[in-house]
Amino acid sequence: ECDSFMLKEKLINSETLNNALTQQLTESENQISILKLKLLQTEGQLVASESEIGILKQKLSQTESQVVASESETSGLTGLLSEKDSTFSLLQEKFSQSESESSFLKV
């Protein structure tokens, strides 16, 4: 009878331990599921970030092209301004000669 009682007690203890381990296993499986969801979210954010980086690289490339075009246009305008300055200098010189000739003729 004493052996039977001890065996029943061991059985109850084993079942209690089994239930506790089963509960821990369930909790661990739930944590794994949560971590999998977080991993999926992180992967989604990574894909979105990579896409955004691609868009930003494209915008940077467009901006660089615009800078090159602006520099080219500025260079052209600088050349045109230089031509206008030369023309203006020639006109001033001719005007000065004209004034000199005019004052010479007045005398």
C-alpha positions as a printed NumPy array, in Angstrom:
array([[  0.   ,   0.   ,   0.   ],
       [  2.867,   2.338,   0.808],
       [  4.513,   1.543,  -2.54 ],
       [  1.234,   2.203,  -4.303],
       [  0.892,   5.554,  -2.568],
       [  4.476,   6.509,  -3.507],
       [  3.919,   5.431,  -7.109],
       [  0.716,   7.535,  -7.265],
       [  2.608,  10.494,  -5.829],
       [  5.44 ,  10.05 ,  -8.364],
       [  2.844,   9.82 , -11.121],
       [  1.167,  13.031,  -9.94 ],
       [  4.553,  14.756,  -9.724],
       [  5.429,  13.529, -13.225],
       [  2.116,  14.765, -14.599],
       [  2.6  ,  18.134, -12.888],
       [  6.113,  18.389, -14.304],
       [  4.815,  17.3  , -17.722],
       [  2.072,  19.971, -17.586],
       [  4.604,  22.642, -16.568],
       [  6.961,  21.626, -19.386],
       [  4.073,  21.584, -21.868],
       [  3.098,  25.103, -20.756],
       [  6.716,  26.285, -21.149],
       [  6.83 ,  24.7  , -24.601],
       [  3.606,  26.479, -25.591],
       [  4.977,  29.8  , -24.309],
       [  8.221,  29.234, -26.222],
       [  6.273,  28.451, -29.401],
       [  4.261,  31.662, -28.904],
       [  7.482,  33.662, -28.47 ],
       [  8.866,  32.056, -31.632],
       [  5.695,  33.056, -33.521],
       [  6.023,  36.635, -32.238],
       [  9.694,  36.745, -33.256],
       [  8.799,  35.402, -36.709],
       [  6.225,  38.189, -37.104],
       [  8.786,  40.78 , -35.997],
       [ 11.284,  39.329, -38.464],
       [  8.72 ,  39.606, -41.271],
       [  8.015,  43.221, -40.289],
       [ 11.738,  43.99 , -40.221],
       [ 12.206,  42.367, -43.629],
       [  9.298,  44.434, -44.965],
       [ 10.86 ,  47.601, -43.568],
       [ 14.192,  46.619, -45.11 ],
       [ 12.584,  46.15 , -48.529],
       [ 10.827,  49.513, -48.173],
       [ 14.11 ,  51.169, -47.142],
       [ 15.938,  49.625, -50.089],
       [ 13.21 ,  50.888, -52.402],
       [ 13.452,  54.362, -50.873],
       [ 17.243,  54.28 , -51.272],
       [ 16.765,  53.407, -54.949],
       [ 14.412,  56.361, -55.393],
       [ 16.85 ,  58.69 , -53.608],
       [ 19.723,  57.468, -55.801],
       [ 17.612,  58.183, -58.878],
       [ 16.795,  61.687, -57.593],
       [ 20.489,  62.271, -56.847],
       [ 21.384,  61.223, -60.371],
       [ 18.763,  63.607, -61.79 ],
       [ 20.083,  66.417, -59.593],
       [ 23.64 ,  65.73 , -60.724],
       [ 22.475,  65.868, -64.347],
       [ 20.731,  69.178, -63.651],
       [ 23.92 ,  70.537, -62.042],
       [ 25.947,  69.532, -65.093],
       [ 23.364,  71.147, -67.387],
       [ 23.353,  74.31 , -65.244],
       [ 27.149,  74.457, -65.282],
       [ 27.109,  74.094, -69.058],
       [ 24.468,  76.811, -69.372],
       [ 26.436,  79.067, -67.011],
       [ 29.55 ,  78.505, -69.074],
       [ 27.639,  79.418, -72.23 ],
       [ 26.224,  82.544, -70.609],
       [ 29.675,  83.526, -69.353],
       [ 30.995,  83.184, -72.895],
       [ 28.108,  85.265, -74.232],
       [ 28.688,  87.909, -71.563],
       [ 32.368,  88.021, -72.497],
       [ 31.388,  88.564, -76.149],
       [ 28.994,  91.358, -75.147],
       [ 31.734,  92.964, -73.03 ],
       [ 34.084,  92.85 , -76.005],
       [ 31.434,  94.342, -78.272],
       [ 30.694,  97.039, -75.689],
       [ 34.411,  97.845, -75.381],
       [ 34.7  ,  98.136, -79.172],
       [ 31.649, 100.398, -79.298],
       [ 33.078, 102.58 , -76.516],
       [ 36.345, 102.798, -78.403],
       [ 34.56 , 103.764, -81.641],
       [ 32.454, 106.293, -79.739],
       [ 35.592, 107.821, -78.247],
       [ 37.18 , 107.988, -81.714],
       [ 33.994, 109.546, -83.054],
       [ 34.03 , 112.169, -80.327],
       [ 37.677, 112.896, -81.018],
       [ 37.028, 113.258, -84.751],
       [ 33.972, 115.384, -84.045],
       [ 35.867, 117.736, -81.751],
       [ 38.703, 117.854, -84.303],
       [ 36.25 , 118.841, -87.028],
       [ 34.699, 121.554, -84.842],
       [ 38.024, 123.275, -84.514]])
